[in-house]
Amino acid sequence: MPETEIDKHASQTKQKKQQITQQIYISKAEILRDYTLAVQSRHASLIGRREVLSGRAKFGIFGDGKEVAQIAMAKAFQPGDFRAGYYRDQTFTFATGMMTIEQFFAQLYADPDVTHEPHSGGRQMTSHFASRLLDENGNWLPQSNKMNTAADLSP
């Protein structure tokens, strides 16, 4: 009896499911690192919100509640990749090394020094991230060997 298109599709689907269900080993150390990062990012959000509500910072949007998904996304992100996220992706930028917590607060306080706030030198709304395409002399930076982010979108 010849194999029908439905049988072929069912066989392919079964193979894909088998590939997807392969076990992934995650060490206890990696789980603890991810948990620590999620907690640090959550605390950065809470502290940042307090700074805004108390008037010490002008405006802030924070990424609390999205930590686990962003850590998972960061694990798949590779050098040469670009992302154009929706704001609130602070945990992702922490996890990929695109930003430190210190730089996050420099952005919150609109620090114009690009060594403190490398995404925009304090010119973008907080939690909007961008990687530099040009160096200080106007020469193109290599994009294929680093993780990149286009300016975040706020529809």
N, CA and C atoms as an extended XYZ file, in Angstrom:
465
Properties=species:S:1:pos:R:3:atomname:S:1:resname:S:1:resid:I:1 pbc="F F F"
N         0.850       -1.181        0.000 N   MET     1
C         0.000        0.000        0.000 CA  MET     1
C         0.889        1.236        0.000 C   MET     1
N         0.730        2.128       -0.969 N   PRO     2
C         1.599        3.310       -1.050 CA  PRO     2
C         1.308        4.299        0.082 C   PRO     2
N         2.365        5.001        0.470 N   GLU     3
C         2.245        5.992        1.551 CA  GLU     3
C         1.557        7.247        1.007 C   GLU     3
N         0.533        7.712        1.714 N   THR     4
C        -0.200        8.901        1.283 CA  THR     4
C         0.485       10.154        1.821 C   THR     4
N         0.034       11.302        1.333 N   GLU     5
C         0.562       12.584        1.817 CA  GLU     5
C         0.289       12.752        3.307 C   GLU     5
N        -0.862       12.292        3.750 N   ILE     6
C        -1.208       12.392        5.175 CA  ILE     6
C        -0.251       11.548        6.001 C   ILE     6
N         0.059       10.340        5.512 N   ASP     7
C         1.000        9.472        6.227 CA  ASP     7
C         2.385       10.110        6.294 C   ASP     7
N         2.821       10.717        5.192 N   LYS     8
C         4.126       11.385        5.171 CA  LYS     8
C         4.158       12.531        6.178 C   LYS     8
N         3.083       13.316        6.179 N   HIS     9
C         3.007       14.448        7.114 CA  HIS     9
C         3.016       13.956        8.560 C   HIS     9
N         2.266       12.899        8.842 N   ALA    10
C         2.218       12.349       10.203 CA  ALA    10
C         3.592       11.838       10.622 C   ALA    10
N         4.298       11.203        9.706 N   SER    11
C         5.641       10.698       10.004 CA  SER    11
C         6.615       11.842       10.273 C   SER    11
N         6.532       12.892        9.460 N   GLN    12
C         7.405       14.058        9.659 CA  GLN    12
C         7.097       14.748       10.982 C   GLN    12
N         5.821       14.860       11.312 N   THR    13
C         5.423       15.491       12.578 CA  THR    13
C         5.949       14.691       13.757 C   THR    13
N         5.858       13.378       13.673 N   LYS    14
C         6.354       12.517       14.758 CA  LYS    14
C         7.862       12.689       14.923 C   LYS    14
N         8.596       12.762       13.810 N   GLN    15
C        10.043       12.963       13.877 CA  GLN    15
C        10.381       14.304       14.516 C   GLN    15
N         9.648       15.355       14.150 N   LYS    16
C         9.892       16.675       14.737 CA  LYS    16
C         9.632       16.658       16.231 C   LYS    16
N         8.552       16.001       16.651 N   LYS    17
C         8.244       15.924       18.078 CA  LYS    17
C         9.350       15.186       18.823 C   LYS    17
N         9.881       14.132       18.229 N   GLN    18
C        10.968       13.396       18.869 CA  GLN    18
C        12.205       14.277       19.007 C   GLN    18
N        12.480       15.103       18.009 N   GLN    19
C        13.624       16.005       18.078 CA  GLN    19
C        13.418       17.054       19.158 C   GLN    19
N        12.219       17.561       19.271 N   ILE    20
C        11.922       18.610       20.243 CA  ILE    20
C        11.984       18.087       21.666 C   ILE    20
N        11.571       16.854       21.880 N   THR    21
C        11.484       16.330       23.243 CA  THR    21
C        12.801       15.766       23.766 C   THR    21
N        13.880       15.973       23.058 N   GLN    22
C        15.166       15.524       23.579 CA  GLN    22
C        15.465       16.255       24.873 C   GLN    22
N        16.114       15.571       25.778 N   GLN    23
C        16.400       16.171       27.072 CA  GLN    23
C        17.529       17.185       26.966 C   GLN    23
N        17.378       18.242       27.730 N   ILE    24
C        18.388       19.290       27.804 CA  ILE    24
C        18.917       19.301       29.225 C   ILE    24
N        20.216       19.229       29.372 N   TYR    25
C        20.805       19.244       30.703 CA  TYR    25
C        21.159       20.680       31.084 C   TYR    25
N        20.676       21.103       32.225 N   ILE    26
C        21.016       22.414       32.773 CA  ILE    26
C        21.603       22.175       34.153 C   ILE    26
N        22.805       22.655       34.356 N   SER    27
C        23.479       22.415       35.634 CA  SER    27
C        22.845       23.235       36.750 C   SER    27
N        23.065       22.791       37.953 N   LYS    28
C        22.575       23.520       39.122 CA  LYS    28
C        23.193       24.921       39.157 C   LYS    28
N        24.468       25.023       38.791 N   ALA    29
C        25.149       26.325       38.785 CA  ALA    29
C        24.491       27.281       37.790 C   ALA    29
N        24.118       26.765       36.609 N   GLU    30
C        23.464       27.617       35.612 CA  GLU    30
C        22.084       28.064       36.095 C   GLU    30
N        21.359       27.170       36.723 N   ILE    31
C        20.045       27.525       37.268 CA  ILE    31
C        20.191       28.616       38.320 C   ILE    31
N        21.186       28.480       39.181 N   LEU    32
C        21.407       29.492       40.219 CA  LEU    32
C        21.830       30.832       39.616 C   LEU    32
N        22.667       30.808       38.566 N   ARG    33
C        23.061       32.056       37.886 CA  ARG    33
C        21.841       32.739       37.273 C   ARG    33
N        21.011       31.949       36.611 N   ASP    34
C        19.809       32.508       35.986 CA  ASP    34
C        18.858       33.075       37.041 C   ASP    34
N        18.680       32.354       38.128 N   TYR    35
C        17.805       32.829       39.208 CA  TYR    35
C        18.349       34.128       39.805 C   TYR    35
N        19.657       34.162       40.041 N   THR    36
C        20.283       35.368       40.597 CA  THR    36
C        20.076       36.555       39.664 C   THR    36
N        20.269       36.340       38.377 N   LEU    37
C        20.063       37.412       37.403 CA  LEU    37
C        18.608       37.884       37.401 C   LEU    37
N        17.668       36.947       37.455 N   ALA    38
C        16.247       37.319       37.476 CA  ALA    38
C        15.923       38.153       38.710 C   ALA    38
N        16.459       37.761       39.854 N   VAL    39
C        16.217       38.513       41.093 CA  VAL    39
C        16.854       39.898       41.008 C   VAL    39
N        18.082       39.972       40.504 N   GLN    40
C        18.748       41.271       40.374 CA  GLN    40
C        17.972       42.194       39.438 C   GLN    40
N        17.490       41.651       38.329 N   SER    41
C        16.727       42.459       37.386 CA  SER    41
C        15.416       42.929       38.009 C   SER    41
N        14.754       42.032       38.742 N   ARG    42
C        13.500       42.422       39.409 CA  ARG    42
C        13.754       43.543       40.409 C   ARG    42
N        14.840       43.419       41.171 N   HIS    43
C        15.159       44.466       42.147 CA  HIS    43
C        15.523       45.782       41.456 C   HIS    43
N        16.215       45.700       40.317 N   ALA    44
C        16.520       46.922       39.562 CA  ALA    44
C        15.224       47.612       39.139 C   ALA    44
N        14.230       46.832       38.727 N   SER    45
C        12.929       47.405       38.360 CA  SER    45
C        12.271       48.078       39.552 C   SER    45
N        12.266       47.394       40.675 N   LEU    46
C        11.608       47.943       41.868 CA  LEU    46
C        12.305       49.207       42.363 C   LEU    46
N        13.634       49.183       42.376 N   ILE    47
C        14.388       50.368       42.810 CA  ILE    47
C        14.180       51.512       41.820 C   ILE    47
N        14.233       51.195       40.523 N   GLY    48
C        14.017       52.225       39.512 CA  GLY    48
C        12.644       52.863       39.628 C   GLY    48
N        11.622       52.045       39.832 N   ARG    49
C        10.267       52.593       39.982 CA  ARG    49
C        10.191       53.500       41.207 C   ARG    49
N        10.830       53.083       42.296 N   ARG    50
C        10.841       53.911       43.504 CA  ARG    50
C        11.545       55.240       43.236 C   ARG    50
N        12.636       55.213       42.476 N   GLU    51
C        13.358       56.442       42.142 CA  GLU    51
C        12.480       57.399       41.327 C   GLU    51
N        11.699       56.850       40.408 N   VAL    52
C        10.806       57.684       39.600 CA  VAL    52
C         9.671       58.235       40.459 C   VAL    52
N         9.037       57.378       41.238 N   LEU    53
C         7.888       57.821       42.036 CA  LEU    53
C         8.280       58.806       43.135 C   LEU    53
N         9.534       58.747       43.574 N   SER    54
C         9.988       59.694       44.601 CA  SER    54
C        10.538       60.982       43.989 C   SER    54
N        10.629       61.041       42.653 N   GLY    55
C        11.074       62.258       41.984 CA  GLY    55
C        12.569       62.354       41.742 C   GLY    55
N        13.327       61.333       42.107 N   ARG    56
C        14.782       61.390       41.888 CA  ARG    56
C        15.159       61.087       40.435 C   ARG    56
N        14.301       60.362       39.732 N   ALA    57
C        14.481       60.123       38.297 CA  ALA    57
C        13.224       60.638       37.604 C   ALA    57
N        13.379       61.096       36.376 N   LYS    58
C        12.263       61.759       35.694 CA  LYS    58
C        11.198       60.799       35.175 C   LYS    58
N        11.609       59.685       34.578 N   PHE    59
C        10.654       58.782       33.949 CA  PHE    59
C        11.289       57.411       33.841 C   PHE    59
N        10.502       56.361       33.961 N   GLY    60
C        11.049       55.025       33.820 CA  GLY    60
C         9.995       54.009       33.443 C   GLY    60
N        10.405       53.072       32.612 N   ILE    61
C         9.596       51.907       32.268 CA  ILE    61
C        10.469       50.712       32.612 C   ILE    61
N         9.904       49.732       33.276 N   PHE    62
C        10.729       48.657       33.818 CA  PHE    62
C        10.225       47.296       33.359 C   PHE    62
N        11.098       46.301       33.433 N   GLY    63
C        10.826       44.989       32.861 CA  GLY    63
C        10.450       43.912       33.844 C   GLY    63
N         9.969       44.273       35.023 N   ASP    64
C         9.633       43.226       35.978 CA  ASP    64
C         8.452       42.401       35.474 C   ASP    64
N         8.566       41.087       35.705 N   GLY    65
C         7.546       40.151       35.259 CA  GLY    65
C         7.896       39.423       33.980 C   GLY    65
N         8.987       39.812       33.344 N   LYS    66
C         9.379       39.194       32.078 CA  LYS    66
C        10.758       38.545       32.153 C   LYS    66
N        11.264       38.355       33.357 N   GLU    67
C        12.654       37.929       33.530 CA  GLU    67
C        12.945       36.551       32.941 C   GLU    67
N        12.116       35.563       33.225 N   VAL    68
C        12.409       34.187       32.806 CA  VAL    68
C        12.403       34.062       31.286 C   VAL    68
N        11.413       34.633       30.628 N   ALA    69
C        11.350       34.561       29.164 CA  ALA    69
C        12.556       35.244       28.526 C   ALA    69
N        12.991       36.341       29.101 N   GLN    70
C        14.128       37.064       28.533 CA  GLN    70
C        15.443       36.319       28.747 C   GLN    70
N        15.588       35.647       29.871 N   ILE    71
C        16.787       34.834       30.095 CA  ILE    71
C        16.808       33.681       29.095 C   ILE    71
N        15.666       33.059       28.855 N   ALA    72
C        15.592       31.969       27.875 CA  ALA    72
C        15.941       32.472       26.477 C   ALA    72
N        15.411       33.628       26.093 N   MET    73
C        15.711       34.199       24.780 CA  MET    73
C        17.204       34.512       24.659 C   MET    73
N        17.798       35.013       25.719 N   ALA    74
C        19.221       35.369       25.693 CA  ALA    74
C        20.097       34.148       25.455 C   ALA    74
N        19.660       32.982       25.907 N   LYS    75
C        20.449       31.761       25.717 CA  LYS    75
C        20.537       31.365       24.245 C   LYS    75
N        19.543       31.733       23.452 N   ALA    76
C        19.545       31.408       22.025 CA  ALA    76
C        20.189       32.499       21.176 C   ALA    76
N        20.360       33.682       21.717 N   PHE    77
C        20.902       34.826       20.984 CA  PHE    77
C        22.403       34.644       20.799 C   PHE    77
N        22.895       34.888       19.577 N   GLN    78
C        24.302       34.654       19.262 CA  GLN    78
C        24.944       35.901       18.665 C   GLN    78
N        26.289       35.975       18.714 N   PRO    79
C        26.971       37.092       18.050 CA  PRO    79
C        26.564       37.166       16.576 C   PRO    79
N        26.330       38.383       16.114 N   GLY    80
C        25.863       38.604       14.751 CA  GLY    80
C        24.358       38.761       14.656 C   GLY    80
N        23.643       38.296       15.682 N   ASP    81
C        22.189       38.446       15.704 CA  ASP    81
C        21.818       39.887       16.031 C   ASP    81
N        20.663       40.292       15.548 N   PHE    82
C        20.074       41.590       15.883 CA  PHE    82
C        18.734       41.342       16.543 C   PHE    82
N        18.369       42.206       17.443 N   ARG    83
C        17.027       42.200       18.008 CA  ARG    83
C        16.503       43.625       17.945 C   ARG    83
N        15.242       43.752       17.729 N   ALA    84
C        14.569       45.046       17.813 CA  ALA    84
C        13.391       44.814       18.742 C   ALA    84
N        13.636       44.930       20.004 N   GLY    85
C        12.635       44.564       20.995 CA  GLY    85
C        11.647       45.665       21.294 C   GLY    85
N        10.700       45.266       22.060 N   TYR    86
C         9.767       46.183       22.675 CA  TYR    86
C        10.446       46.564       23.983 C   TYR    86
N        10.261       47.771       24.445 N   TYR    87
C        10.958       48.158       25.666 CA  TYR    87
C        10.640       47.178       26.799 C   TYR    87
N        11.326       47.283       27.873 N   ARG    88
C        11.215       46.416       29.046 CA  ARG    88
C        12.044       45.144       28.910 C   ARG    88
N        13.008       45.128       28.017 N   ASP    89
C        13.856       43.955       27.829 CA  ASP    89
C        15.152       44.055       28.622 C   ASP    89
N        15.106       44.674       29.779 N   GLN    90
C        16.328       44.885       30.553 CA  GLN    90
C        16.986       43.568       30.941 C   GLN    90
N        16.216       42.553       31.323 N   THR    91
C        16.813       41.282       31.733 CA  THR    91
C        17.571       40.662       30.572 C   THR    91
N        17.024       40.775       29.371 N   PHE    92
C        17.698       40.265       28.180 CA  PHE    92
C        19.050       40.948       27.999 C   PHE    92
N        19.076       42.264       28.151 N   THR    93
C        20.338       42.979       27.963 CA  THR    93
C        21.333       42.647       29.070 C   THR    93
N        20.846       42.391       30.282 N   PHE    94
C        21.747       41.954       31.355 CA  PHE    94
C        22.303       40.564       31.028 C   PHE    94
N        21.426       39.653       30.594 N   ALA    95
C        21.818       38.263       30.350 CA  ALA    95
C        22.795       38.122       29.189 C   ALA    95
N        22.693       38.991       28.197 N   THR    96
C        23.594       38.913       27.040 CA  THR    96
C        24.871       39.721       27.242 C   THR    96
N        24.928       40.479       28.324 N   GLY    97
C        26.099       41.312       28.567 CA  GLY    97
C        26.073       42.619       27.795 C   GLY    97
N        24.944       42.954       27.173 N   MET    98
C        24.833       44.218       26.442 CA  MET    98
C        24.744       45.410       27.379 C   MET    98
N        24.371       45.158       28.626 N   MET    99
C        24.218       46.245       29.582 CA  MET    99
C        24.423       45.702       30.993 C   MET    99
N        24.994       46.541       31.843 N   THR   100
C        25.131       46.204       33.261 CA  THR   100
C        24.037       46.928       34.046 C   THR   100
N        23.861       46.529       35.275 N   ILE   101
C        22.876       47.207       36.121 CA  ILE   101
C        23.286       48.662       36.341 C   ILE   101
N        24.574       48.925       36.441 N   GLU   102
C        25.048       50.305       36.589 CA  GLU   102
C        24.668       51.132       35.365 C   GLU   102
N        24.835       50.562       34.174 N   GLN   103
C        24.460       51.271       32.951 CA  GLN   103
C        22.945       51.471       32.869 C   GLN   103
N        22.197       50.525       33.389 N   PHE   104
C        20.741       50.654       33.437 CA  PHE   104
C        20.339       51.895       34.235 C   PHE   104
N        20.971       52.084       35.389 N   PHE   105
C        20.641       53.254       36.203 CA  PHE   105
C        21.205       54.541       35.598 C   PHE   105
N        22.323       54.450       34.880 N   ALA   106
C        22.826       55.630       34.169 CA  ALA   106
C        21.810       56.062       33.113 C   ALA   106
N        21.164       55.092       32.472 N   GLN   107
C        20.126       55.416       31.497 CA  GLN   107
C        18.912       56.031       32.194 C   GLN   107
N        18.546       55.495       33.344 N   LEU   108
C        17.404       56.026       34.095 CA  LEU   108
C        17.612       57.493       34.460 C   LEU   108
N        18.848       57.846       34.822 N   TYR   109
C        19.152       59.224       35.208 CA  TYR   109
C        19.636       60.067       34.029 C   TYR   109
N        19.547       59.531       32.802 N   ALA   110
C        19.904       60.242       31.566 CA  ALA   110
C        21.334       60.764       31.587 C   ALA   110
N        22.270       59.907       31.990 N   ASP   111
C        23.687       60.278       32.000 CA  ASP   111
C        24.163       60.445       30.552 C   ASP   111
N        24.676       61.622       30.170 N   PRO   112
C        25.083       61.854       28.786 CA  PRO   112
C        26.427       61.223       28.411 C   PRO   112
N        27.137       60.660       29.356 N   ASP   113
C        28.447       60.059       29.103 CA  ASP   113
C        28.255       58.639       28.552 C   ASP   113
N        28.696       58.400       27.300 N   VAL   114
C        28.490       57.085       26.684 CA  VAL   114
C        29.302       55.980       27.344 C   VAL   114
N        30.293       56.329       28.139 N   THR   115
C        30.986       55.274       28.886 CA  THR   115
C        30.120       54.784       30.043 C   THR   115
N        29.208       55.626       30.509 N   HIS   116
C        28.284       55.225       31.573 CA  HIS   116
C        26.977       54.684       30.995 C   HIS   116
N        26.494       55.287       29.915 N   GLU   117
C        25.232       54.892       29.294 CA  GLU   117
C        25.472       54.713       27.797 C   GLU   117
N        25.953       53.522       27.382 N   PRO   118
C        26.398       53.320       26.002 CA  PRO   118
C        25.287       53.223       24.957 C   PRO   118
N        24.051       53.042       25.351 N   HIS   119
C        22.988       52.854       24.367 CA  HIS   119
C        22.624       54.141       23.649 C   HIS   119
N        22.561       55.252       24.368 N   SER   120
C        22.163       56.503       23.715 CA  SER   120
C        22.780       57.733       24.359 C   SER   120
N        23.642       57.558       25.339 N   GLY   121
C        24.195       58.717       26.028 CA  GLY   121
C        23.111       59.541       26.702 C   GLY   121
N        22.105       58.870       27.242 N   GLY   122
C        21.050       59.554       27.974 CA  GLY   122
C        19.993       60.217       27.118 C   GLY   122
N        19.983       59.947       25.804 N   ARG   123
C        19.040       60.627       24.914 CA  ARG   123
C        17.791       59.813       24.587 C   ARG   123
N        17.729       58.568       25.015 N   GLN   124
C        16.538       57.761       24.762 CA  GLN   124
C        15.770       57.563       26.057 C   GLN   124
N        14.489       57.288       25.894 N   MET   125
C        13.675       56.955       27.048 CA  MET   125
C        14.240       55.690       27.694 C   MET   125
N        14.170       55.615       28.984 N   THR   126
C        14.715       54.469       29.697 CA  THR   126
C        14.128       53.149       29.188 C   THR   126
N        14.932       52.119       29.250 N   SER   127
C        14.585       50.762       28.812 CA  SER   127
C        14.385       50.648       27.305 C   SER   127
N        14.954       51.559       26.555 N   HIS   128
C        15.058       51.443       25.108 CA  HIS   128
C        16.552       51.292       24.825 C   HIS   128
N        16.899       50.224       24.152 N   PHE   129
C        18.306       49.869       24.019 CA  PHE   129
C        18.721       49.885       22.553 C   PHE   129
N        19.980       50.190       22.306 N   ALA   130
C        20.524       50.184       20.953 CA  ALA   130
C        22.027       49.969       21.040 C   ALA   130
N        22.566       49.175       20.128 N   SER   131
C        24.019       49.015       20.089 CA  SER   131
C        24.575       49.989       19.054 C   SER   131
N        25.791       50.390       19.260 N   ARG   132
C        26.425       51.370       18.375 CA  ARG   132
C        26.850       50.703       17.067 C   ARG   132
N        26.605       51.399       15.972 N   LEU   133
C        27.018       50.929       14.655 CA  LEU   133
C        28.338       51.554       14.232 C   LEU   133
N        28.664       52.724       14.811 N   LEU   134
C        29.874       53.465       14.455 CA  LEU   134
C        30.731       53.683       15.689 C   LEU   134
N        32.047       53.757       15.486 N   ASP   135
C        32.929       54.086       16.606 CA  ASP   135
C        33.009       55.602       16.763 C   ASP   135
N        33.824       56.061       17.709 N   GLU   136
C        33.910       57.502       17.990 CA  GLU   136
C        34.475       58.305       16.815 C   GLU   136
N        35.131       57.634       15.842 N   ASN   137
C        35.673       58.316       14.659 CA  ASN   137
C        34.751       58.218       13.447 C   ASN   137
N        33.595       57.602       13.615 N   GLY   138
C        32.643       57.471       12.518 CA  GLY   138
C        32.871       56.264       11.633 C   GLY   138
N        33.744       55.355       12.047 N   ASN   139
C        33.999       54.142       11.276 CA  ASN   139
C        33.015       53.051       11.692 C   ASN   139
N        32.642       52.214       10.713 N   TRP   140
C        31.713       51.126       11.005 CA  TRP   140
C        32.341       50.141       11.977 C   TRP   140
N        31.572       49.750       12.957 N   LEU   141
C        31.996       48.700       13.881 CA  LEU   141
C        31.566       47.352       13.309 C   LEU   141
N        32.326       46.286       13.563 N   PRO   142
C        31.904       44.971       13.069 CA  PRO   142
C        30.651       44.505       13.819 C   PRO   142
N        29.626       44.170       13.081 N   GLN   143
C        28.370       43.735       13.702 CA  GLN   143
C        28.261       42.217       13.777 C   GLN   143
N        29.066       41.515       12.993 N   SER   144
C        28.920       40.065       12.916 CA  SER   144
C        29.546       39.323       14.089 C   SER   144
N        30.368       40.001       14.881 N   ASN   145
C        31.004       39.298       15.996 CA  ASN   145
C        30.519       39.798       17.352 C   ASN   145
N        29.411       40.536       17.366 N   LYS   146
C        28.859       40.986       18.644 CA  LYS   146
C        27.343       40.869       18.606 C   LYS   146
N        26.755       40.896       19.775 N   MET   147
C        25.296       40.871       19.871 CA  MET   147
C        24.792       42.291       19.677 C   MET   147
N        23.767       42.436       18.855 N   ASN   148
C        23.312       43.759       18.447 CA  ASN   148
C        21.848       43.968       18.792 C   ASN   148
N        21.524       45.198       19.055 N   THR   149
C        20.127       45.557       19.250 CA  THR   149
C        19.835       46.847       18.507 C   THR   149
N        18.797       46.811       17.704 N   ALA   150
C        18.329       48.025       17.045 CA  ALA   150
C        17.499       48.793       18.062 C   ALA   150
N        17.242       50.040       17.786 N   ALA   151
C        16.447       50.839       18.722 CA  ALA   151
C        15.120       50.141       18.989 C   ALA   151
N        14.749       50.085       20.251 N   ASP   152
C        13.515       49.404       20.633 CA  ASP   152
C        12.296       50.139       20.111 C   ASP   152
N        11.224       49.410       19.970 N   LEU   153
C        10.003       49.917       19.361 CA  LEU   153
C         8.915       50.098       20.407 C   LEU   153
N         8.174       51.165       20.272 N   SER   154
C         7.046       51.436       21.165 CA  SER   154
C         5.840       51.814       20.324 C   SER   154
N         5.128       50.812       19.790 N   PRO   155
C         3.993       51.131       18.912 CA  PRO   155
C         2.876       51.831       19.665 C   PRO   155
